[in-house]
């Protein structure tokens, strides 16, 4: 089922508000450097999956996610105060590791380039002679 504009709009607003709430209202020391990367709202607008990126090791990530899970009731209540909607969605937090995966892939690419194991390009002598345009 395709998402409608209301789901997208509500997801963006929830992203902004939760980011502000976590930054300003959460005093739990277990919450590390966390940022909300995306919010997926269900079609009935009653449930929201909140994707969180956490900088740090597995222990910091686990502690932050546990803390956010425990604070979901508080955060939902605060969202209800800030948003003018009939039903405030139930929040489910998920760890978003896409940034960490991207950084890892970038490191691997850089390592390959530094060791000279990169694929030959057209700028090298032999590779350039192998890839001549055809005269059709």
Secondary structure by P-SEA (a helix, b strand, c coil): ccccaaaaaaaaaaaaaaaaaaacccccccccccccccccccccccbbbbbbbbcccaaaaaaaaaaaaaaaaaaaaaaaaccccccccbbbbbbbaaaaaaaaaaaaaaaaaaacccccccccaaaaaacccccc
